[in-house]
């Protein structure tokens, strides 16, 4: 839900066009998440590397930092200068040049955010011995 909400707000900041953004963003977010989930599952194989697993599961600080940094880049990256230009033809037939968050930045940030949420380090409950 966190990634779905992030995508929804990205759509509002990036290319808000009224009610169509409110209607279309949830469908697009669902499709993007369904397509990217296999990539994130493959990235999860890095947890089998002992030094990475020790570092990742040592606490929640690393996961929280990765998640916050990824969401900040996804939402505010374009205003921070991480953008690319593209050209499209709108519904009136006019050719329009616009900018968007660069794909070499947005895709890794999205995958890292999904990785942080999916493989969030959990605290193990302390076990007590009952006599």
N, C-alpha and C positions, 0 to 999 in steps of 0.2 A: 504494500500500500504506500510505503514511503516513496519508493521509486516512481510509482504511478502518479502520486501527487506532485513530485518534483517535475516530471515530464509535463504535467498539466500546467504548472506555473511557468515552465520554460516556454510553453506555447503562448501563454498570455503575454509574457514579456517580449517574446521574439516577433510574433506575427499575429497579433490580436486583430481579428476582423469581426468583432461583435459576437452575435449569438452562435455563429458557425464554429468559433473556437470553443465555446462552451459545449457544443454538441459533438464536434469532431475529435477533440483532444482525448477523451477517454477511450475511444475506439482505436486511435492511432497509438496511444500509450500501451494498450493491451497487446496490439500486434507487435510493437517493438519489443516489449518484454518477452513475449512468446518466442520471438526469433533469437533474442540475445541470451536466453536462459541456457541453451546448450553450450555457448561460448563460456559462460560463467562456470558451468559445471566442469568443463575442461580445465579452466583456470584453477579450479579447486584441487586439481592434482598436485599443485605446488605445495599443498599441505603435507604431502608425503616426504618432502625434503626436511630432514630433522632440524636443521638450523632455522629454517623459515617457520616451521611449526612451533618450535620453542619460542621464537620471537612473537609470533602472531597470538599464541594462546597464553602468553605470560601475563597479560592484563588486557583491559579494554581500551587503553590509551591509544595504541596504534590503530585499532579498528575505528575508534571515534575520530581520530585525526584524518584517516583516509576517507571516511564517509563525509565529514564536514568539508574537507578540501574538494572532494569530487562534486558535492552539491553546489558549493560556491562557484567552482569553475563552470558547471552546467548552467547555472542561473545568471551569473554575472560575467562570464568569460568574454562575451561579445563586447561588453562595455569596457572590459580591461584590455581590449585590443587583439584578442585572439579570434580574428574573423577572416572570412574569405568572401570574395565577390562571386555572384552567380547571376545568370540571366535567364529569364523566363518570359513567356507570353501570357498575359492575364486574360480574363474573360472578355475584354473588349478588343482583343487582338493587338494590343500595344506590347512592345518589347520593353521589359523593365529590368534594370540592373539593381540588385540589392545585395546586402551582406548578411551573413549568418555566422554562427559559431563554427570555427574550422573543424572539419571532420577528423583531422589527426589529433585534435584535442578532445572533442566531444565523445567519440567512441571509447577511448581508453578511460575517460572520466566516468562514463556511464557503466562500463564493465567493472571498474574498481568499486563504484558505489554499490552495485549489485553483489559483488564479491563480499564486501564488508557486511552487508545485510544478511546474506545467505549463510556466511560462515562466521557469524558474530560469536566471539568467545563467551562462553557461559561460565558462570561461577559454579563450582561444584559444591553441593551442600555438604556441610561437615557432618560426619557420621559420629554418633555417640554410641558407646557400648552400654547397653542396659543389662543390669545384673538380675 
